[in-house]
Amino acid sequence: MPLENLEEEGLPKNPDLRIAQLRFLLSLPEHRGDAAVRDELMAAVRDNNMAPYYEALCKSLDWQMDVDLLSKMKKANEDELKRLDEELEDAEKNLGESEIRDAMMAKAEYLCRIGDKR
């Protein structure tokens, strides 16, 4: 199945290559100060609570880091990872191999979505 059809099937495009494209554009001298590109990228970062990616982004593009935004996103990440870990633990204790696999995949997809390279 072509990658373009994943969203039609209800599957998310993970990783979102549009985010990578925006980051690439901002690394080019002619787009470095492009507010529209920066705003679109930051909207995606905020919407997905991409704290690890935001830290790397600020470092690579020499941006001033918004500490309040970062702490809010980190808190959301911790809460979601805790929930996913509890799901995985429950699957390991009470369910079968396919449920364990599903729980592991859900956690891996979440880590990919927020840009965490654990």
Secondary structure, DSSP 8 states (H G I E B T S, - for coil): --GGGTTTTT---SS-HHHHHHHHHHHSTTTTT-HHHHHHHHHHHHHTT-HHHHHHHHHHHT----HHHHHHHHHHHHHHHHHHHHHHHHHHHHS-HHHHHHHHHHHHHHHHHHT---
